[in-house]
Amino acid sequence: MDRGPPDRGGRERDDVRAAVDGGAAGPPLPAGADDDPGFYPSLVSLYTKQSNETLEEIYDLFVAGNLDLLGKAAHKLKGSSLNLGARQVAELCRIIEESCLKGDQKSIENALQELRKVYNATTSALKISQG
């Protein structure tokens, strides 16, 4: 079963492919997932809903200055992102999590500025990879 995005050409295609591990094919699926054609779309839908809520929580916690809870929310998003192959999102969350432990506000701010862009590209790539 081909779950890759349509060939859209140019930079947009490269951005979509780079956003999620597995390139155009998306991340590897668990054993048996090919038996249920609704599995991957429901997984993407769940990730998108929950990660969007966590992302908003992350930005709210940053504004509130609560680095402890911010680090925990970043850890949560990192884990769910890794499960779907969203390594760029996970890496930014790792930076945020570690920067929270160090109290490094500037690194947190820099990572948060990039996170929204990377997250949007990632969720677009995941939706496109559904076919």
C-alpha positions as CSV (number, residue, x, y, z in Angstrom):
1,M,0.0,0.0,0.0
2,D,1.5,3.4,-1.1
3,R,0.9,6.0,1.6
4,G,3.3,8.5,0.0
5,P,2.2,12.1,-0.9
6,P,1.4,13.0,-4.4
7,D,4.4,14.3,-6.4
8,R,3.9,18.1,-6.0
9,G,7.4,19.0,-7.2
10,G,9.8,21.6,-6.0
11,R,10.6,22.8,-2.5
12,E,7.2,22.0,-1.1
13,R,7.6,18.3,-1.8
14,D,11.1,18.3,-0.2
15,D,9.8,20.1,2.9
16,V,6.9,17.6,3.3
17,R,9.3,14.6,2.8
18,A,11.8,16.0,5.3
19,A,9.2,16.6,8.0
20,V,8.5,13.0,8.8
21,D,10.9,10.0,9.1
22,G,10.3,7.6,6.2
23,G,10.2,10.4,3.7
24,A,7.4,10.2,1.2
25,A,6.2,6.9,2.6
26,G,5.8,8.2,6.1
27,P,7.0,6.4,9.2
28,P,7.0,2.6,9.4
29,L,3.7,1.2,10.7
30,P,3.4,-1.4,13.5
31,A,3.0,-5.0,12.5
32,G,-0.5,-5.8,11.3
33,A,-1.4,-2.1,10.7
34,D,-1.6,-2.8,6.9
35,D,-4.6,-5.1,7.7
36,D,-6.6,-2.1,8.8
37,P,-6.7,0.7,6.3
38,G,-8.2,3.1,8.9
39,F,-5.4,2.6,11.4
40,Y,-2.9,5.1,10.1
41,P,-5.4,7.9,9.4
42,S,-6.9,7.5,12.9
43,L,-3.4,7.5,14.4
44,V,-2.6,10.7,12.5
45,S,-5.9,12.3,13.5
46,L,-5.3,11.4,17.2
47,Y,-1.7,12.7,17.1
48,T,-2.8,15.9,15.4
49,K,-5.5,16.6,17.9
50,Q,-3.5,15.8,21.0
51,S,-0.3,17.4,19.9
52,N,-2.0,20.6,18.9
53,E,-3.5,20.8,22.5
54,T,0.0,20.1,23.9
55,L,1.6,22.7,21.7
56,E,-0.8,25.3,22.9
57,E,-0.1,24.3,26.4
58,I,3.6,24.7,25.8
59,Y,3.2,28.2,24.5
60,D,0.9,29.1,27.4
61,L,3.4,27.7,30.0
62,F,6.2,29.7,28.4
63,V,4.2,32.9,28.7
64,A,3.4,32.0,32.3
65,G,7.1,31.3,33.0
66,N,6.4,27.8,34.4
67,L,9.5,26.0,33.2
68,D,8.8,22.9,35.2
69,L,5.5,22.2,33.5
70,L,6.8,23.5,30.2
71,G,9.6,20.9,30.3
72,K,7.1,18.1,31.1
73,A,4.7,19.2,28.2
74,A,7.7,19.3,25.8
75,H,8.6,15.8,27.0
76,K,5.1,14.6,26.3
77,L,5.1,16.1,22.8
78,K,8.5,14.7,22.1
79,G,7.4,11.1,22.9
80,S,4.2,11.2,20.8
81,S,6.1,12.8,17.9
82,L,8.8,10.1,18.0
83,N,6.1,7.5,17.8
84,L,5.0,8.9,14.4
85,G,8.5,9.6,13.1
86,A,8.2,13.4,13.6
87,R,11.9,13.7,14.5
88,Q,12.2,17.4,13.8
89,V,9.4,18.2,16.3
90,A,10.8,15.8,18.8
91,E,14.3,17.3,18.5
92,L,13.0,20.8,19.2
93,C,11.0,19.4,22.2
94,R,14.2,17.8,23.5
95,I,15.9,21.2,23.3
96,I,13.1,22.9,25.1
97,E,13.0,20.1,27.8
98,E,16.7,20.3,28.4
99,S,16.7,24.1,28.4
100,C,13.9,24.2,31.0
101,L,16.1,22.1,33.3
102,K,18.9,24.6,32.8
103,G,16.7,27.6,33.1
104,D,17.9,28.7,29.6
105,Q,15.1,31.1,28.5
106,K,16.9,32.2,25.3
107,S,17.3,28.6,24.0
108,I,13.6,27.9,24.9
109,E,12.5,31.0,23.0
110,N,14.6,30.1,20.0
111,A,13.3,26.6,19.9
112,L,9.7,27.7,20.3
113,Q,10.0,30.1,17.4
114,E,11.0,27.2,15.2
115,L,8.6,24.7,16.7
116,R,5.4,26.2,15.2
117,K,6.8,26.2,11.7
118,V,8.2,22.6,12.0
119,Y,5.0,21.4,13.7
120,N,2.8,22.8,10.9
121,A,5.0,21.2,8.2
122,T,4.9,17.9,10.0
123,T,1.2,17.8,10.5
124,S,0.8,18.7,6.8
125,A,3.1,15.9,5.8
126,L,1.3,13.4,8.0
127,K,-2.1,14.4,6.5
128,I,-0.7,14.2,2.9
129,S,0.8,10.8,3.6
130,Q,-2.6,9.4,4.4
131,G,-3.3,9.5,0.7
